[in-house]
Amino acid sequence: MRHTALASVLGLALLSNAALAQAPLDAVSSRISPDSLRGHLSYLSSDLLEGRGTPSRGLDLASEYIAAQFRRAGLEPAGDDGYFQTANWQYAQRKDADFAFTIAAGGSSLSVPAGGATAGFLDPLSLAATPAIFMDWKAALADPGAANGKVLVVPAAAVPGAAGILQQQLKSKPALVVMIDKERRHGAPGGWLIDPEKPASKGALPVVVVHAPDAAALLEKGGATVAAKVGAPEVRPVKLRNVVGLLRGSDPQLKQTYVLLSAHYDHVGIRNGEIYNGANDDGSGTVSVIEIASALAAQKERPKRSIVFIALFGEELGMLGSRYYGRHPVFPVKDTVANINLEQLGRTDDSEGPQVASATLTGFDYSTVTEAVRKAGAQTGIRLWKHPVNSDRYFAHSDNQSLADLGVPAHTLAVAFGFPDYHGKDDTWDKIDYENMARINRMVAHAVLGIANDPVRPAWTNVPNATKYLDASRKLNLAR
Ligand SMILES: [Zn+2]
């Protein structure tokens, strides 16, 4: 039905795609099926997995399922614990009763409930009613001392880690910093993760992020005082896991080099009692990694280079899993020739119009990986296209960035940048176009295979936006 309707609009291009789809599939493509993708995704994005927040039991269940599928495919386990690359982190959580935060202004006062603010620090804090001073970031960082001993109120910056920048660059010595984040851009309710490689410095300036809109309004008005009594959180160990499987290459030399196919398997968990299933973001990428691994591992002939399949934790909290992998690469970074990261492959109802039999890449002009994908697209009937704005803008928005920073040509491949249920509770598995996703998978499988069998490794180009990655890759060359 869709093809008929679209064909009248798009004409011959689509008809030839339809013809291609009916042609007999090659040995790799025939191993990739819509039903298989549907089966995997209906489990991984089921309510049982509770939105796969990092950390959660749902995330652990997902990791075990992915490992089971890698095992079934016959991949070599490549983690420290079977297929798992384990990050031993901590989770800090404060009891609601240990958080009291009161704002007073103009004769009235307001208590912010524990859910209305995030206080990600470890030392207990006790602050009697203290005058608050509101500044923008520029003024706050330039302030030589007007905020000394006061509560410094600033808007939340759009960058993760803003609180850290504040810690390092502030010249004044406020008693407390309050950041106003009405959109809850950072900090999930409940608790927070501690990466022991970046210890939360004892005695650091406490920062409270306020989300409650009425409290934010009161603070922005000026002339307020803030009182706070915040207890120390409970800290417990957590294991976060990347899932890593290897398809060993066949060429005596090239098998010591690696093509990385990745996707993040976490999503945002439960919010306000609702499960955010994350079927398209990024269950679709995760099941594609599984399906492509299984298709490639089933071939009689091995690829020349080795292929690494990896499902990553914590992308939604700031690419935690891929950053972890970058600091603890399982395979040498200098021998990793490319990373294709998969995001949002299942929905064709792009917010800007339908995207059927088409896919896009972030950093479209940044490296020669694009050429390999375009070739595979021609082979499998998928049009690869560059979004005039988003292909560049979204380069830094997913896990490919962690590999790119190290110099590895790395891109995210997606069908749609935006779709109606993005980060909404209705991103569910029944809304996925599995036929189309299977076709996209066939292209990705051929692209990965193309790179794995090409003795010439992909390279960054000379476009200005790719300069720093090109520089990083030159350093890798020297290490080779
Ligand atoms: Zn995502």
Boltz pocket constraint, residues with backbone or C-beta under 6 A from the ligand:
constraints:
  - pocket:
      binder: B
      contacts: [[A, 264], [A, 281], [A, 282], [A, 315], [A, 343], [A, 344]]
      max_distance: 6.0
